[in-house]
Amino acid sequence: MKKKIVSVLLCAAMVAGLAVGCGGKGEGGDKGGDKLVYWSMWSEEEPQAKVIKEAIEKYTKDTGVEVDVQFKGRNGQREGLEPALQAKQNIDLFDEDVNRVNGSWGKYLMDLEDVAADYEKEHGNETLFKIARTAGGGTLKSIPYQPSIFGFFYNKTLFKEAGIEAVPTTWAELDAACQKLVDAGITPITGDTTYQTSTLGYHLGRYLGQDGVKALVNDQAIMEKVEAGDVEDVNWDDERVLKALKDYEDFASKGYFSDKMASNVYPDGQNKEFAPGEAAIIICGSWLPNEIKGMVADDLEWGYFNYPAVEGGVDGAEANNIANQVFAINKDSKKSKEAMELITYITTGEFDKKMTEEALCIPTDKANADAWPTELTEVKPGFDSTTTYYDWAVGAENNADLTSAMQEGFVKLMVGDMTAEELVKDCAGICGE
């Protein structure tokens, strides 16, 4: 399909060139007028931006369509995009996290069901498109790329030193593995405070399911379903909530968490403890290998497992936060066709494969299904076996009034400075219970 598109576009470019020769720029020979404008969430120095720039160069060479790409970075995109869209600034396409794009910026998105039909058939990953449609309220309004999964990464070398022969699949098995690491003089688990609400959300999700977690934190959308009787009401006095927190209190009492956990402001945990082999396990997203690739210990052998199941839980290791960045086209764009063509260049074929090589990420194009980086080899089975898709933090961050206190309290719990009962009391107070 791509070859056919390129062929047609090349012919169109040649015709446009002839028009310039005969009548000049004023008679429509400017290859479509203004440039295609693309706002990107990446910073210019990141490997993703490098690949995107190469894809754009080839796209312009093949089609004659010039692209004004602006690498805004995370903060620039999140702070500047909506005011620009609201002001009707000329922006044809943009990218960011699937939930942010479809949620915060949903009213600006073009319906892509027809525009992307052929693309999805030829290149679309079924899981990623399902997530994109769910985020879009049942309609495809964004094109996935840069997929990720959140779970446990571990150092296989340190596991071998501790005599751990099997990857933990249950909380009890993780408990046993951590004890072996402690006995071998190895710090079992580190992390960064940035991700600890997500860690807590995962553990609560195992006991309550995602709707239960959202009900617990008083997520507005779920509370409407609770009032309608469609979702179980879950409060902080639920015995399952205390059990979940007690699991972490127990791990803290056994010395399973790094004593630097409370002071590990991102990226200290991943950079200073996991990468050099000071700690064996870290819970993080599959973007981790790319972020620490220049500092990992020579003997670090990458391992991964999905968040373990708990006894009596609602969800098991098949339920995970699989997410991705997505491209979206501004519903007011006059260049939607060109925007979709550029998205195709970036997210398929040679540039999708190059993205896996440069950014050590999961491939997007189903034709590149075998192009997983070595560092993510053990992630693939966990990714492929996921059938229940959690939101970020399993919804635990869906109440802004609660998030900071819950995160701070959970970190204190992990280092032994707060009890499970104290954390329950604090969170219940904020929720008005």
C-alpha positions in Angstrom: 0.0 0.0 0.0 2.8 2.4 0.9 4.5 2.0 -2.4 1.2 2.8 -4.2 0.8 6.0 -2.1 4.3 7.1 -2.7 3.9 6.5 -6.5 0.7 8.6 -6.7 2.3 11.3 -4.6 5.4 11.4 -6.8 3.2 11.8 -9.9 1.3 14.6 -8.2 4.6 16.3 -7.3 5.7 16.1 -10.9 2.5 17.6 -12.2 2.8 20.4 -9.6 6.3 21.0 -10.8 5.1 21.4 -14.4 2.5 23.9 -13.2 5.2 26.0 -11.6 7.1 26.0 -14.9 4.1 27.1 -16.9 2.3 29.6 -14.7 4.4 30.2 -11.6 3.7 29.9 -7.9 0.5 31.9 -8.0 -1.3 29.3 -10.2 -1.1 26.5 -7.5 2.4 25.1 -8.1 3.5 25.4 -4.4 3.1 21.7 -3.6 0.1 22.3 -1.3 0.8 25.8 0.0 1.9 26.1 3.7 3.9 23.5 5.4 2.4 20.5 7.2 2.7 21.6 10.9 3.6 18.9 13.5 4.0 19.5 17.2 6.0 16.7 18.9 6.2 15.7 22.5 9.8 14.7 22.1 12.8 16.9 22.8 15.1 17.3 19.8 18.0 15.5 21.4 16.0 12.3 22.2 16.5 9.2 19.9 12.8 9.2 19.0 13.2 12.8 17.6 16.2 11.7 15.6 14.2 8.9 13.9 11.2 11.2 13.3 13.5 13.7 11.6 14.9 11.1 9.3 11.4 9.9 8.4 10.3 13.5 7.7 13.3 14.0 5.5 12.4 11.0 3.4 8.7 11.9 3.3 9.5 15.4 2.0 12.0 14.0 -0.5 9.4 11.4 -1.8 6.4 13.7 -1.8 7.6 17.3 -2.0 5.5 18.1 1.1 7.5 20.2 3.5 7.0 19.7 7.3 7.4 22.2 10.1 8.2 19.9 13.0 8.4 21.5 16.4 9.9 19.4 19.2 8.2 20.8 22.3 9.3 18.3 24.9 6.8 16.9 27.5 6.2 20.2 29.4 6.1 22.3 26.3 3.5 20.0 24.7 1.4 19.7 27.8 1.4 23.4 28.6 1.3 24.9 25.2 -0.7 22.6 22.9 -4.2 23.3 24.1 -3.9 27.1 24.2 -2.6 26.9 20.7 -5.4 24.7 19.5 -8.0 26.8 21.3 -6.6 29.9 19.5 -7.0 28.1 16.1 -3.3 28.1 15.5 -2.3 26.1 12.4 -1.3 22.7 13.8 -2.1 19.7 11.6 -0.9 16.8 13.8 0.5 16.2 17.3 1.4 13.4 19.6 1.4 12.5 23.3 0.1 9.8 25.6 -3.0 7.9 24.4 -5.1 8.9 27.4 -4.0 12.5 27.5 -4.6 13.0 23.7 -8.0 11.4 23.7 -9.0 12.8 27.1 -7.6 16.3 27.7 -7.4 17.2 24.0 -10.3 15.0 22.7 -12.5 17.8 21.4 -9.8 18.7 18.9 -9.4 15.3 17.3 -10.4 14.1 13.8 -12.3 10.9 13.5 -9.8 8.5 11.8 -12.0 5.5 11.2 -12.2 6.0 7.4 -8.8 7.8 7.1 -6.9 5.0 8.7 -8.9 2.0 7.6 -6.2 0.7 5.1 -3.4 1.6 7.5 -5.0 -0.4 10.3 -5.5 -3.4 8.1 -2.0 -3.5 6.9 0.0 -2.3 9.9 -2.2 -2.0 12.9 -1.4 -3.9 16.1 -4.8 -5.2 17.4 -4.0 -4.6 21.0 -2.9 -1.0 20.5 -5.9 -0.1 18.3 -8.2 -1.6 20.9 -6.7 0.7 23.5 -6.8 3.7 21.2 -10.5 3.1 20.4 -11.4 2.7 24.1 -9.6 5.9 24.9 -11.5 7.6 22.1 -14.9 6.5 23.5 -15.3 3.7 21.0 -14.0 5.6 17.9 -10.5 5.7 16.5 -9.2 9.2 16.9 -5.5 8.5 17.2 -2.8 6.3 15.7 -0.7 4.3 18.2 3.1 4.2 18.3 5.9 3.8 21.0 3.9 1.1 22.9 5.0 0.3 26.5 4.1 -1.9 29.4 4.6 -1.3 33.1 5.9 -4.1 35.3 8.9 -5.6 37.1 12.3 -5.4 35.4 15.0 -7.5 37.1 18.7 -8.2 36.8 19.0 -11.9 35.8 22.7 -11.9 36.9 21.8 -11.0 40.5 18.9 -13.5 40.5 21.4 -16.2 39.5 23.8 -15.1 42.3 20.9 -15.5 44.8 19.9 -18.9 43.5 16.6 -17.8 42.1 15.6 -20.2 39.4 12.1 -19.3 38.5 10.5 -15.9 37.7 7.9 -14.9 40.3 4.3 -15.1 39.1 2.6 -14.7 42.5 3.1 -12.4 45.5 4.2 -15.4 47.6 6.8 -16.3 45.0 8.1 -12.7 44.9 8.4 -12.8 48.7 10.5 -16.0 48.5 12.7 -14.5 45.8 13.3 -11.3 47.7 14.3 -13.3 50.8 16.9 -15.1 48.8 18.2 -11.8 47.6 18.5 -10.5 51.1 20.2 -13.6 52.2 22.7 -13.1 49.4 23.4 -9.5 50.5 21.6 -8.0 47.5 19.0 -5.2 47.8 15.9 -6.7 46.3 13.8 -3.8 45.1 14.4 -0.1 44.3 12.3 2.5 42.6 11.7 6.2 42.1 9.1 8.2 44.0 7.6 9.3 40.7 6.2 5.8 40.0 5.1 4.7 43.4 1.4 5.7 43.0 1.4 3.4 40.0 3.0 0.7 42.1 0.3 1.1 44.7 -2.4 1.2 42.0 -1.2 -2.1 40.5 -1.3 -3.8 43.9 -4.8 -2.5 44.8 -5.9 -3.5 41.3 -4.9 -7.1 41.9 -7.3 -7.1 44.9 -10.0 -4.8 43.6 -9.8 -4.6 39.8 -9.5 -1.3 38.1 -13.0 -0.1 38.7 -12.5 -0.9 42.4 -9.4 1.3 42.5 -11.2 4.1 40.8 -14.1 3.9 43.2 -11.7 3.8 46.2 -10.1 7.1 45.1 -13.5 8.7 44.2 -12.9 9.0 40.5 -15.8 11.1 39.3 -16.7 9.0 36.3 -16.8 5.8 38.2 -18.7 7.3 41.1 -21.5 8.0 38.7 -21.6 4.3 37.9 -21.4 3.4 41.6 -24.5 5.6 42.2 -26.2 3.8 39.3 -25.4 0.5 40.9 -23.2 -0.6 38.0 -20.0 -0.7 39.9 -19.2 -1.8 43.5 -18.6 0.9 45.9 -15.2 0.5 47.6 -14.1 2.5 50.6 -10.9 2.8 52.6 -12.3 0.6 55.3 -12.5 -2.3 52.9 -10.5 -5.2 54.4 -8.9 -5.8 50.9 -7.4 -2.4 50.9 -5.8 -2.9 54.3 -4.6 -6.3 53.1 -2.9 -4.8 50.1 -1.1 -2.2 52.2 -0.2 -4.8 54.7 1.6 -6.8 52.0 3.9 -3.8 51.4 4.3 -3.2 55.2 5.4 -6.9 55.5 7.9 -6.5 52.7 9.3 -3.3 54.3 9.7 -5.1 57.7 11.8 -7.8 55.9 14.1 -5.3 54.4 13.1 -5.9 50.8 13.1 -2.2 49.7 16.1 0.0 49.2 16.8 2.3 52.2 17.1 5.1 49.6 13.5 4.5 48.3 12.1 7.7 50.0 14.9 9.9 48.6 15.0 8.4 45.1 13.6 11.3 43.1 13.4 10.2 39.4 15.8 9.0 38.0 17.9 8.2 41.0 16.5 4.7 41.6 16.9 3.5 38.1 20.2 5.3 37.4 22.1 4.9 40.7 20.8 1.6 42.0 19.3 -0.6 39.2 21.6 0.3 36.3 24.8 -0.3 38.2 23.5 -3.6 39.7 23.1 -2.3 43.3 19.5 -3.5 43.4 17.9 -6.5 41.6 14.4 -5.4 40.8 12.7 -2.1 39.8 9.0 -1.6 38.8 9.0 0.7 35.7 7.8 1.0 32.1 9.5 -0.7 29.1 11.0 2.7 28.3 13.6 1.9 31.1 16.3 0.2 28.9 16.4 3.2 26.6 16.7 5.7 29.5 19.6 3.9 31.2 21.3 2.3 28.2 24.5 4.4 28.7 25.0 3.4 32.3 24.1 -0.2 32.8 26.6 -2.6 34.4 28.4 -4.8 31.9 27.0 -8.0 33.4 23.4 -6.8 33.7 21.2 -9.3 31.8 17.7 -8.0 31.3 14.7 -9.8 32.8 11.1 -8.9 33.1 7.8 -10.2 34.6 4.3 -8.9 34.9 3.0 -7.6 38.2 2.4 -10.8 40.2 -1.0 -12.2 41.2 -2.2 -12.1 44.8 -4.1 -14.7 46.8 -7.8 -14.1 46.4 -7.4 -11.3 44.0 -9.7 -10.2 41.2 -7.0 -9.7 38.5 -3.8 -11.7 37.8 -0.7 -11.3 35.7 -2.9 -11.0 32.6 -4.0 -7.5 33.7 -1.5 -4.7 32.9 -1.0 -1.1 32.0 -0.2 -1.3 28.3 0.0 2.2 26.9 1.6 4.1 24.0 2.1 7.5 22.5 -0.3 8.3 19.7 -0.6 10.6 16.7 -3.7 12.7 16.3 -4.8 14.9 13.5 -6.5 18.3 14.2 -10.1 18.1 13.1 -9.6 21.6 11.6 -6.6 20.6 9.5 -6.7 21.2 5.8 -3.9 18.6 5.3 -5.4 15.5 6.9 -4.3 13.4 4.0 -0.7 14.5 4.2 -0.8 14.2 8.0 -1.9 10.5 7.7 0.8 9.9 5.1 3.5 11.3 7.4 2.2 9.2 10.3 2.5 6.2 8.1 6.1 7.0 7.3 7.1 7.4 10.9 5.2 4.4 12.4 5.7 1.7 9.8 8.4 -0.2 7.9 12.0 1.0 8.1 11.4 3.9 10.5 9.4 1.9 13.0 12.2 -0.7 13.0 14.8 2.0 13.4 12.8 3.4 16.3 13.1 0.0 18.1 16.9 0.1 17.5 17.5 3.7 18.5 15.0 4.1 21.3 15.0 0.4 22.4 11.2 0.3 22.2 8.4 -2.1 21.3 7.6 -2.1 17.5 4.4 -0.6 16.4 4.0 -2.0 12.9 2.7 -5.6 13.1 5.0 -6.3 10.1 7.9 -5.7 12.5 6.6 -8.1 15.1 10.0 -9.8 15.3 12.0 -6.6 15.8 11.9 -6.4 19.6 15.2 -5.2 21.1 17.2 -7.7 23.0 16.7 -5.8 26.2 12.9 -6.3 25.9 13.0 -10.0 24.8 11.4 -11.2 28.1 8.8 -8.3 27.9 7.2 -9.8 24.8 5.5 -12.8 26.5 4.1 -10.6 29.2 2.9 -8.0 26.7 1.3 -10.7 24.4 -0.4 -12.5 27.3 -2.1 -9.3 28.6 -5.9 -9.5 28.1 -7.0 -6.9 30.6 -5.8 -3.3 30.0 -5.2 -1.1 33.0 -5.1 2.7 32.7 -2.0 4.5 34.1 -1.6 3.8 37.8 -4.8 1.6 37.5 -6.7 4.8 38.1 -5.1 5.5 41.5 -4.1 9.0 40.4 -7.6 10.0 39.2 -8.3 12.2 42.3 -5.9 15.1 42.3 -6.8 15.9 45.9 -5.6 12.5 47.0 -2.7 11.6 44.8 0.2 13.5 46.6 -0.8 12.3 50.1 -1.3 8.7 48.8 2.1 8.7 47.1 4.0 10.2 50.0 2.3 7.9 52.5 3.0 4.8 50.4 6.7 5.7 50.1 6.8 6.1 53.9 5.1 2.7 54.2 7.8 1.1 52.0 10.6 2.4 54.2 8.9 1.6 57.5 8.0 5.2 58.5 4.2 4.6 58.3 1.9 1.7 59.1 -0.8 0.4 56.8 -3.5 1.5 59.3 -2.1 5.1 59.3 -2.1 5.3 55.5 -5.7 4.1 55.4 -6.7 6.7 58.0 -5.0 9.5 56.1 -6.5 8.6 52.7 -10.0 8.0 54.2 -9.9 11.5 55.7 -9.1 13.1 52.4 -11.9 11.2 50.8 -14.3 12.4 53.5 -14.9 8.9 55.0 
